[in-house]
Amino acid sequence: MIEEVYSNKIKAYSETLLFQKKKLNQIMWGRVIAFLSILLIVGLAITYSKSEALWGIIVPILVFGFLVKKNATEQDKYKLLENLLLLNEQEQASLNGNYSSFGEGKQFSNSDHAFSHDLDLFGKKSLFQFLNRTSSPFSEEILANYLAEFEVYNEEIKNRQLAAEELSKKLDWRQLLRAKGLLYPVHNKNLDSLFDWKKEEIPFFENQNLWKSISWLVPGIMIAGIILTSLSIISASVFIFLLALPFSILGKKLKTINKQANKLSVHLDVLTQQQELTSLIEQENFESEILQQLQSNLKSDNTTASYEISKLARIGQQLDNRSNALFAIVMNALFLWDLQYLFQLKNWLNDNENKIEGWFNTVHKFEAISSFANFNYNHPTYSLPILSDKTVLKAKDLGHPLLPSNTRVTSDFDLHDLNQFTIITGANMAGKSTFLRAVGINLVLATVGAKVCSSSFTFRPTPLFSSMRTSDSLSENESYFYSELKRLQMIVEKLKSGEKLFVILDEILKGTNSKDKAEGSKKFVSQLIKHPVAGIIATHDLSLCSLSDEYPSNIKNQYFDVELENDELVFDYKLKEGICSNMNAAYLMKKMGITE
């Protein structure tokens, strides 16, 4: 069982964390002992006037330095293990219906979108939150685009399926990708300045040979000055005069140095994150076309993205050292430190200025596909959709994936061809709207390459459009009814332009009187079937069902039933053939004391 896999991982990572904590404690005590040894040797040398004893501090100093570096490495391992433990705890919670630890994607909500608002793609307890296993807002944006941009090409969907299925089998690798990404939080970062960074921003070093000569000559002069001054061959005043040389060279370029150093400093965490993730992707073996193609974006004959990003991060770290005033003065006086690394930055941009955005997007796409792979792994009983050139949709045991499996009720459904509609009737709370959303969400999952909540699912990718949650707008002086009309107008305009559509409609023209609604709904559906469109219409208006007599090859009726048992309403939430005859509004009003 999947839950057992996560439980075992939680246990294993908990035990490893305890071991790692002991290791860190040992390193801490080793540093304390090394430091005390240094103090003891110095104290003894002073007490007994034995200056030669000071040579003894070399070993504890080296040990102390080694342990400081070792501690930093082991701390990184500890944080990574903490993240891996957290990920498995989150997955275990998600299997029990708790997705609160994952980003909900509310920022991607759009009430004007063709279907995302109606189908709860974004926001709290949404499909996005259900799927999201990314580690940065940039990957979340890619994931949102996958969900909102309904893919219609069979070959692309098939390739996505292969990629998601391949990654679903790489559980440890997927978790390591996200755990490493979470080590370096990059929320609310604007990467435009990084992606648009051009070498022209550094208007120096056009003459490479001249600069290389200066970069060797000036440090040589300064080091020679120090040696000659210490040997009293030249006076201190002459050496001070020599200091004017490096600072005069730096002074003219200080504004550019500050600007470029600040830009790199802002993005150091992003660069560190991307270096870790690109390295992980580069080292893995992939078989599916999409994953291989994405991986190839990170490699070339001479270098890799991880190596180049690490170079840029290293340049940034060295320039960041200038924040220490003493370091900046000494190192710039002796070695033209800032210019040395500004020169490296210029050369880096010469080679890579047009590649950065592509590298980052590759990582973000991997995280999005990994989210779909995680969904596939967590739902082994779900099926992989079968693509068709004819059948619009044929599903067996179709259910809503966001509902708990122990309460979910599934139904079979099929639409053989375009120009066909299913009109669904049923009592209040019988399951009509939930079923409509189940169809829509599973179609979205199918197009991104993920599994669907169905034992079998065959479909023809057809652009999706829905009208289920129209609302009025006071700011635009727009009534509820007019908002719905505009929504329906968009469908007609798309069809007139030659588009094929799969539409999901919940209660057409619910903003007008019943007679007007019945007449208008019939005319609208009669208009729809003249075009290459298929879909589902849920309604309480039983008169709309008469269209199946007028268009028997285009329209069929199905319904959700309700029964009255022991003075209580009983719903089975199963889709049946025919027209609903049991309605419940009057009974519910009486039950709640609204009417007598």
C-alpha positions in Angstrom: 0.0 0.0 0.0 1.1 3.6 -0.7 0.4 4.7 2.8 2.8 1.9 4.1 5.5 3.2 1.8 5.2 6.7 3.3 5.1 5.3 6.8 8.3 3.3 6.3 10.0 6.4 4.9 8.9 8.5 7.9 10.3 5.9 10.2 13.6 5.6 8.3 14.1 9.4 8.0 13.3 9.9 11.7 16.0 7.4 12.6 18.5 8.9 10.2 17.8 12.3 11.6 18.6 11.1 15.1 21.9 9.7 13.9 22.7 12.9 12.1 21.9 14.9 15.2 24.4 12.8 17.2 27.0 13.4 14.5 26.5 17.2 14.7 26.8 17.0 18.5 30.1 15.1 18.1 31.4 17.8 15.7 30.4 20.5 18.1 32.3 18.9 21.0 35.3 18.4 18.7 35.3 22.1 17.9 35.1 23.0 21.6 38.0 20.7 22.4 40.1 22.1 19.5 39.4 25.6 20.6 40.2 24.9 24.2 43.4 23.2 23.1 44.5 26.4 21.3 43.8 28.4 24.4 45.7 25.9 26.6 48.8 25.9 24.4 48.8 29.7 24.2 48.4 30.0 28.0 51.2 27.5 28.7 53.5 29.3 26.2 52.9 32.6 28.0 53.1 31.2 31.5 56.4 29.4 30.9 57.8 31.9 28.3 58.2 29.2 25.7 57.3 30.9 22.5 58.4 27.8 20.5 55.4 26.0 22.1 53.1 28.2 20.0 53.9 25.9 17.0 51.7 23.4 18.8 48.6 25.4 18.0 48.9 24.6 14.3 47.3 21.1 14.6 44.3 22.2 16.7 43.8 25.2 14.4 43.7 22.9 11.4 41.4 20.5 13.2 39.1 23.4 14.2 39.0 24.7 10.6 38.2 21.2 9.3 35.4 20.7 11.8 33.8 24.1 10.9 33.7 23.1 7.3 32.5 19.6 8.2 29.7 21.1 10.4 28.4 23.2 7.5 28.2 20.1 5.3 26.5 18.0 7.9 24.0 20.8 8.7 23.0 20.9 5.0 22.5 17.1 5.2 20.4 17.5 8.4 18.1 20.2 6.7 17.7 18.0 3.7 16.7 15.0 5.9 14.2 17.3 7.7 12.7 18.2 4.4 12.4 14.6 3.2 10.8 13.6 6.5 8.3 16.5 6.1 7.5 15.6 2.5 6.5 12.0 3.5 4.5 13.3 6.5 2.7 15.6 4.1 2.0 12.8 1.6 0.7 10.6 4.4 -1.7 13.4 5.4 -2.8 14.0 1.8 -3.9 10.4 1.6 -6.2 11.1 4.4 -7.6 14.2 2.7 -5.4 16.9 4.2 -3.8 19.1 1.5 -3.4 22.2 3.6 0.4 22.2 3.4 0.5 22.6 -0.4 0.1 25.9 -2.2 -3.5 26.5 -3.3 -2.7 28.7 -6.4 -5.4 31.3 -5.5 -3.4 33.9 -7.5 -4.2 32.0 -10.7 -8.0 32.2 -10.3 -9.8 33.8 -13.2 -13.6 34.0 -13.4 -13.4 34.8 -17.1 -11.4 31.7 -18.0 -13.1 29.1 -20.2 -13.5 26.6 -17.4 -11.0 27.0 -14.5 -13.4 29.0 -12.2 -16.3 26.6 -12.7 -14.2 23.5 -12.1 -12.4 24.7 -8.9 -9.0 24.4 -10.5 -7.4 27.0 -8.3 -7.9 28.1 -4.7 -8.5 26.4 -1.4 -9.3 22.6 -1.8 -8.8 23.0 -5.5 -7.3 20.6 -8.1 -4.2 22.7 -8.1 -3.7 22.3 -4.3 -4.5 18.6 -4.8 -1.7 18.2 -7.3 0.9 20.8 -6.3 4.3 19.4 -5.3 6.5 22.2 -6.5 9.1 24.1 -4.5 8.9 27.6 -6.0 6.3 30.1 -7.2 7.8 29.9 -10.7 7.1 26.2 -10.9 3.6 26.8 -9.5 3.0 29.1 -12.5 4.1 26.4 -14.9 1.8 23.9 -13.2 -1.1 26.4 -13.4 -0.4 26.9 -17.1 -0.6 23.1 -17.7 -4.0 23.0 -16.0 -5.5 26.1 -17.6 -4.2 25.6 -21.2 -6.3 22.7 -22.4 -4.1 20.6 -24.7 -5.8 19.1 -27.7 -3.0 17.3 -29.6 -2.9 13.6 -29.1 0.8 13.2 -29.6 1.7 15.8 -27.0 -0.7 14.3 -24.4 0.7 10.8 -25.0 4.2 12.2 -24.5 3.1 13.8 -21.3 1.6 10.5 -20.1 4.9 8.7 -20.7 6.8 11.4 -18.8 4.5 11.4 -15.8 4.4 7.6 -15.7 8.2 7.4 -15.8 8.6 10.0 -13.0 5.9 8.2 -10.9 8.3 5.3 -10.6 11.1 7.5 -9.4 9.8 8.2 -5.9 13.1 8.9 -4.2 14.3 11.1 -7.0 11.1 13.1 -7.1 11.2 13.7 -3.4 14.9 14.7 -3.5 14.1 17.2 -6.2 11.4 18.9 -4.1 13.4 18.6 -0.8 16.4 20.3 -2.3 14.2 23.0 -3.9 12.7 23.7 -0.4 16.1 24.2 1.1 16.4 27.6 -0.6 13.0 29.4 -0.4 12.7 31.9 -3.3 9.2 33.4 -2.7 8.3 36.8 -4.1 11.3 37.0 -6.3 11.3 38.8 -9.6 13.5 37.1 -12.1 13.0 39.5 -15.0 16.3 41.3 -14.2 18.1 38.0 -14.2 16.6 36.8 -17.4 17.1 40.1 -19.2 20.7 40.5 -18.0 22.9 41.6 -20.9 26.7 41.9 -21.2 26.2 45.5 -22.4 25.4 46.4 -18.8 29.1 46.1 -18.2 30.7 48.6 -20.7 34.3 47.6 -19.9 36.8 44.9 -20.8 36.3 45.2 -24.6 40.1 44.9 -24.9 40.6 41.5 -23.2 44.3 41.4 -23.6 44.8 44.9 -22.1 42.6 43.9 -19.1 44.5 40.6 -18.5 47.8 42.6 -18.5 46.4 45.0 -16.0 44.9 42.3 -13.8 48.4 40.7 -13.5 50.5 43.9 -13.5 48.7 45.8 -10.7 48.7 43.0 -8.1 52.3 42.3 -9.1 53.3 46.0 -8.4 51.4 46.0 -5.1 52.9 42.8 -3.8 56.4 44.0 -4.9 55.7 47.3 -3.0 54.8 45.4 0.2 58.0 43.3 0.0 60.2 46.4 -0.8 58.7 48.4 2.0 59.2 45.5 4.5 62.8 45.4 3.4 63.1 49.2 3.8 64.1 49.5 0.2 61.3 52.0 -0.4 59.6 54.2 2.2 56.1 53.8 3.5 55.1 57.1 1.8 56.1 55.6 -1.6 53.9 52.6 -0.9 51.0 54.8 0.0 51.5 56.6 -3.3 51.4 53.2 -5.0 47.9 52.6 -3.5 46.6 55.3 -5.7 47.0 53.0 -8.7 44.4 50.3 -7.9 41.9 52.8 -6.4 42.1 55.1 -9.4 41.3 52.2 -11.7 38.4 51.1 -9.4 37.0 54.6 -8.9 35.9 55.1 -12.5 34.0 51.8 -12.4 32.6 51.8 -8.9 29.0 52.6 -9.9 28.8 49.7 -12.3 30.5 47.4 -9.8 27.9 48.3 -7.1 25.0 47.8 -9.5 26.1 44.4 -10.8 27.1 43.2 -7.3 23.7 44.1 -5.9 21.9 42.4 -8.7 23.8 39.2 -8.1 23.4 39.4 -4.3 19.6 39.6 -4.6 19.5 36.3 -6.7 22.1 34.2 -4.8 19.4 32.0 -3.1 17.7 31.5 -6.5 21.0 30.6 -8.2 21.9 28.2 -5.4 18.5 26.5 -5.6 18.7 26.2 -9.4 22.3 24.8 -9.3 21.2 22.0 -7.0 18.1 21.1 -9.1 19.8 21.3 -12.5 22.6 19.1 -11.2 20.1 16.5 -10.0 18.3 16.5 -13.4 21.5 16.3 -15.4 22.7 13.2 -13.5 19.5 11.2 -13.9 18.7 8.8 -16.7 15.4 9.4 -18.6 13.6 7.4 -21.3 10.5 9.4 -22.3 10.8 12.0 -25.0 9.7 15.0 -23.0 12.1 14.3 -20.1 15.0 13.7 -22.5 14.3 16.8 -24.4 14.1 18.9 -21.2 17.3 17.3 -19.9 19.1 18.2 -23.1 18.3 21.8 -22.5 20.7 21.7 -19.6 23.6 20.1 -21.4 26.0 21.1 -24.3 29.2 19.7 -25.7 31.4 21.7 -23.4 29.5 22.5 -20.2 26.3 22.0 -18.2 23.7 24.4 -16.8 24.6 23.4 -13.2 28.2 24.2 -13.8 27.5 27.6 -15.4 24.9 28.5 -12.7 27.4 27.5 -10.0 30.0 29.8 -11.6 27.6 32.7 -11.6 26.7 32.0 -8.0 30.4 31.9 -7.0 31.0 35.2 -8.7 28.1 36.6 -6.8 29.4 35.3 -3.5 32.9 36.7 -4.1 31.4 40.1 -5.0 29.2 39.9 -1.9 32.4 39.8 0.3 32.8 43.5 -0.5 30.1 44.1 2.1 32.9 43.7 4.7 34.7 47.1 4.4 38.1 45.9 5.6 38.0 42.9 3.2 37.0 45.2 0.3 39.8 47.8 1.0 42.6 45.2 1.4 41.6 42.9 -1.4 40.9 45.7 -3.9 44.1 47.4 -3.0 46.1 44.2 -3.6 44.3 42.3 -6.3 41.6 44.6 -7.9 39.2 42.1 -6.4 35.9 43.6 -7.6 37.2 44.2 -11.1 38.6 40.7 -11.3 35.1 39.2 -10.6 33.3 41.8 -12.7 35.5 40.7 -15.6 34.5 37.1 -14.9 30.9 38.2 -14.9 31.2 39.9 -18.3 32.7 36.8 -19.8 30.0 34.6 -18.2 27.3 36.8 -19.8 29.1 36.6 -23.1 28.5 32.9 -23.1 25.2 32.5 -21.2 23.1 35.7 -21.3 20.4 34.1 -23.5 20.3 30.7 -21.7 19.4 31.5 -18.1 15.6 31.7 -18.6 15.6 28.4 -20.6 17.5 26.6 -17.8 15.1 27.9 -15.1 12.0 27.0 -17.2 13.4 23.4 -17.6 13.5 23.0 -13.8 10.1 24.5 -13.4 8.6 22.1 -16.0 10.3 19.1 -14.3 8.6 20.1 -11.0 5.2 20.5 -12.7 5.5 17.0 -14.4 6.7 15.6 -11.1 3.5 16.9 -9.5 1.4 14.9 -12.0 3.7 11.9 -11.4 3.1 12.1 -7.7 -0.6 12.1 -8.3 -0.3 9.0 -10.4 1.8 7.3 -7.7 -0.7 8.1 -5.0 -3.6 6.8 -7.0 -2.6 3.3 -8.4 -6.3 2.4 -8.9 -6.9 5.3 -11.3 -6.5 4.7 -15.0 -4.4 6.2 -17.7 -6.7 7.8 -20.4 -6.9 6.3 -23.9 -6.8 8.8 -26.7 -9.3 8.6 -29.6 -9.9 10.4 -32.8 -13.6 9.6 -32.7 -15.1 8.9 -29.2 -15.7 12.3 -27.5 -15.8 10.7 -24.0 -16.5 7.2 -22.7 -15.8 6.6 -19.1 -16.5 3.7 -16.7 -16.7 4.2 -12.9 -16.1 8.0 -13.3 -15.8 9.9 -10.0 -14.6 13.2 -8.7 -10.9 12.9 -7.7 -11.1 15.5 -4.9 -13.8 13.5 -3.0 -12.7 10.9 -0.4 -12.6 7.4 -1.9 -14.7 6.0 0.9 -17.6 8.4 0.1 -17.1 8.8 -3.7 -19.9 7.4 -5.9 -19.0 6.7 -9.5 -21.0 6.4 -12.7 -20.5 5.4 -16.3 -20.8 8.0 -19.0 -20.4 8.3 -22.7 -20.8 10.7 -25.6 -19.9 9.0 -28.9 -19.5 12.0 -31.2 -19.7 15.7 -31.7 -23.2 17.2 -32.1 -24.3 15.0 -29.2 -25.6 16.3 -25.8 -26.6 14.7 -22.5 -29.3 16.5 -20.6 -29.1 15.6 -16.9 -32.0 16.2 -14.5 -32.3 15.5 -10.9 -33.5 16.7 -7.5 -31.6 19.3 -5.5 -28.4 17.9 -3.9 -28.7 14.7 -6.0 -25.2 15.1 -7.5 -25.7 16.9 -10.8 -23.2 19.7 -10.3 -20.6 17.4 -8.7 -20.9 15.1 -11.6 -20.4 17.9 -14.1 -17.3 19.0 -12.3 -16.1 15.4 -12.1 -16.3 15.2 -15.9 -14.5 18.5 -16.4 -11.7 17.9 -13.9 -11.0 14.4 -15.3 -10.8 15.9 -18.8 -8.2 18.4 -17.5 -6.2 15.7 -15.8 -6.3 13.7 -19.0 -4.8 16.5 -21.1 -1.9 17.2 -18.7 -0.9 13.5 -18.9 -2.1 12.4 -15.5 -4.3 9.5 -14.5 -8.0 10.0 -14.1 -10.5 9.0 -11.5 -12.1 6.2 -13.6 -11.5 2.5 -14.2 -11.4 3.3 -18.0 -11.4 6.6 -19.8 -11.4 7.1 -23.6 -11.6 10.6 -24.9 -11.1 12.8 -27.9 -9.2 16.0 -26.8 -11.7 18.8 -27.5 -11.4 22.4 -26.2 -13.4 22.7 -23.0 -15.8 25.5 -22.1 -18.1 25.7 -19.2 -20.9 28.0 -17.8 -21.7 27.0 -14.2 -20.9 29.9 -11.9 -21.8 33.2 -13.5 -22.3 36.1 -11.2 -23.4 39.7 -11.4 -20.9 42.6 -11.3 -21.7 45.9 -9.5 -18.5 47.5 -10.6 -19.4 46.9 -14.3 -23.1 47.5 -13.8 -23.8 44.0 -15.1 -26.7 41.8 -14.0 -26.4 38.1 -13.2 -28.5 37.3 -16.3 -26.4 39.5 -18.6 -23.2 37.9 -17.3 -24.6 34.5 -18.2 -25.7 35.7 -21.7 -22.2 36.9 -22.3 -20.8 33.5 -21.3 -23.2 31.8 -23.7 -22.3 34.3 -26.4 -18.6 33.3 -26.1 -19.6 29.7 -26.8 -21.5 30.7 -30.0 -18.7 32.9 -31.2 -16.1 30.2 -30.8 -18.3 27.7 -32.7 -19.0 30.2 -35.5 -15.3 30.7 -35.9 -14.9 27.0 -36.6 -13.8 25.8 -33.2 -14.8 22.4 -31.9 -16.0 22.4 -28.2 -16.9 20.2 -25.3 -19.3 22.3 -23.2 -20.5 21.8 -19.6 -23.5 23.9 -18.7 -25.3 24.0 -15.4 -28.8 25.4 -15.5 -29.0 27.6 -18.6 -30.6 31.0 -18.2 -31.2 30.7 -14.5 -31.4 34.4 -14.2 -34.8 34.7 -15.8 -38.4 33.5 -15.4 -39.3 29.9 -15.9 -41.2 30.3 -19.2 -38.6 32.5 -20.7 -35.9 30.2 -19.5 -37.5 27.1 -21.0 -38.0 28.7 -24.4 -34.5 30.3 -24.5 -32.8 27.1 -23.3 -34.5 25.0 -26.1 -33.5 27.5 -28.8 -29.9 27.7 -27.5 -29.5 23.9 -27.4 -31.1 23.6 -30.9 -28.5 26.2 -32.1 -25.6 24.3 -30.5 -26.2 21.0 -32.2 -25.8 22.6 -35.6 -22.1 22.9 -34.8 -19.2 20.5 -34.0 -19.9 20.6 -30.2 -20.7 18.0 -27.6 -21.3 18.3 -23.9 -23.5 18.0 -20.8 -26.4 20.2 -19.6 -27.7 19.9 -16.1 -31.1 21.4 -15.5 -34.2 21.4 -13.3 -36.3 22.3 -16.3 -37.9 19.0 -17.3 -39.3 20.6 -20.5 -35.8 20.8 -21.9 -35.8 17.0 -22.0 -38.4 17.0 -24.7 -35.6 17.9 -27.1 -34.6 14.3 -27.2 -37.8 13.6 -29.1 -37.1 16.3 -31.6 -33.4 15.4 -32.0 -33.1 11.7 -31.0 -29.7 11.2 -32.6 -28.3 14.3 -30.9 -29.7 14.4 -27.4 -30.3 11.9 -24.7 -31.6 12.2 -21.2 -30.0 11.0 -17.9 -30.8 11.7 -14.3 -29.9 11.5 -10.7 -32.6 10.1 -8.5 -33.9 10.7 -5.0 -36.2 8.4 -2.9 -38.2 9.1 0.2 -37.7 6.4 2.8 -39.0 6.7 6.4 -39.8 10.3 5.8 -36.2 11.0 4.8 -34.6 11.8 1.4 -32.2 9.1 0.2 -29.7 9.8 -2.6 -27.7 7.1 -4.4 -25.8 9.6 -6.6 -25.8 7.2 -9.5 -26.4 8.4 -13.0 -29.3 6.6 -14.7 -31.0 6.7 -18.1 -34.1 8.7 -18.5 -35.8 11.8 -16.9 -36.0 12.5 -13.1 -39.6 12.3 -11.8 -38.8 13.0 -8.1 -38.1 16.6 -7.1 -37.6 17.7 -3.5 -37.8 21.4 -3.0 -41.2 21.4 -1.4 -40.3 18.5 0.9 -37.1 20.2 2.1 -38.8 23.5 2.8 -41.3 21.7 4.9 -38.6 19.6 6.6 -36.7 22.8 7.6 -39.8 24.6 8.9 -39.9 27.1 6.1 -43.4 26.0 5.0 -46.2 24.1 6.8 
